[in-house]
Amino acid sequence: MRSQTNHELSACTAAEPTAQRAMLAVRLLQDALTLLCSDSTMPLAQTIKCAPDRLLRLPEVEHLTGLRRSAIYEQMRRGFFPQSVKAGQRTAAWPESAVQSWITERMNGRRT
């Protein structure tokens, strides 16, 4: 038994509108997959930039989390809260993305 080619299949089903729509859908999906797998999408993905992360000082971290200074430093010591970074000689700050991730984890009921 010989397998039919795409041309033969389209000739057999050309009379049926439902089959035509199905063939068109298949062709569009194939084109979409080809585009997704091609290297031409790489420059587009590389041009998308994330907003720069900003550093939050302690009062803002306290406001966002609802924790006081002692609780923040205690949880940092235990590894439950993101570590601060040195922003100056006597200044500690926290990356906003790390604090927001910590908040999201708490809202989802997870504890790291």
N, C-alpha and C positions, 0 to 999 in steps of 0.2 A: 504494500500500500504506500503510495507516494504522498509526502506531506505537501500541503498547499503553500504557495508563497503569499506574501502580503498582497501582491498585486492581484492574484487569483481570488483571495478572500475578499478584497474590496470590490472586485467585479461581481462576485456572487451576492454580496450584501448591499450593493449600491441601490437597489430598489427599495430597501427598507429604511425609513427615516430613523428608527431607533438604532439600528445597526450603524448608520452613518454617524450618529451622535457618539456612539460608543467608540468608533474608530477615531473620530476627531479627539475624543478625550484621551485615548491611548497615545495618539501622536503628540498631544500637548504635554502629557506626563513625561513622555520620552524626551521631548525638548527641554522640559524643566529639569529633569535629572541630568541631562547633558550639560546644561548651564551650571548646575550646582557642583558637578564634578570637575568642571574645567578650571584651569588656573586663572581665567579671566576674572573670577570673583575675588581673588586674593587682594588685589589693590583696593577694592571697595572695603573689605574687612579691615585692612590696615589703615584706611583713612578715618574710620570711626574712632573717635577719641573719647575716653572717659573723662568726666570732670575731675580736675585735680583734687586730691584729698587735702583737707585742711586740718590743722592741729587745733585741738580744743584745750583750753586752760581748765584748771580744776573747778572753778565756779560753774562753768558751763557743763562739765561732765556731771557735777553734782545735780544740777538742774535737770539734765536729760535722764539720768538714771534714778534719781530719788535717793541716792546714797550719800552719806556724809564722807568727809575726808578719811576718817579712820577706817570706815568699812571698805572704801575703795582700795586703800593701801593694804588692808588685811586680805582682801580677796586677790589682789595682785600677788601678794606673798604666797598665797596658797595655789596660785595658778588658775583661779576662776575668772579673773578680770584681765583685760588686755594690759600689757606692760606700757608704761609711759616711755616717752622718748625725751631726750635732753634737747630743749629748744633754746637754751641759753646757759649762762654760767650757773644761775640759780633758778632756772625755770624748767618745769616739767609740763609736758603736754601729751595728749593722746590723739592718735589718728582718728578722725571722725568715722571712717569706715569700720574700724575695729570696734568702736563704741556702739555704732549702729548694729553691727553683727551681734554683739553681746546682748543688746536689747531685743533683737529679733529672736535669738535663741531663748531668752527668758519668756517671751510672749508665746513661743511654740512649746514651752514646757520642758526644754532641754537644758541640761546644766553640764558644761564642759569640765 
